[in-house]
Each structure stands twice: as structure tokens, then as C-alpha cells.
């Protein structure tokens, strides 16, 4: 697998792809943790949990949106 990655992207490209893959995985886990920490009604909770686990871009987008919202709230203080 690493040899294939290296043959497609070269040395520098494979390091960059590996770094972004790792960062996406970390943001995905952080987004799932953030989504599951909020209290919701049980019916909505199942939907949000399903989206967070089975659609990996959703928690990453949620995390970015939450960071932007928190930044705006901190600027107001």
C-alpha cells in the first residue's frame, strides 16, 4: 500500500497525502465526539449518531462550523 502511494504521488506527495489523511481521521473522531456529547431527544440522537459514523465528512464539517461559531461568540465578549 505504501509502495503504491509512493509510486502515484512521489516522496513529497505521499507525505502530504498521509498527513491530510491523518488530520481528516483526527477531525472525524473529534467531530463524532462533539456531536455525541450534545443532549438531544432520542429520535434525533439516532439520526445524528448515524450521520456522524457513516458519513465521515459530516462530523468534519460540523466541527469546522462549531469552531467558527465559537470564534464569533468569543469575539462578542
Secondary structure, DSSP 8 states (H G I E B T S, - for coil): -HHHHHHHHHHHHHHHHHHHHHHHHHHHHHHHHHHHHS---HHHHHHHHHHHHH-HHHHHHHHHHHHHHHHHHHHH-
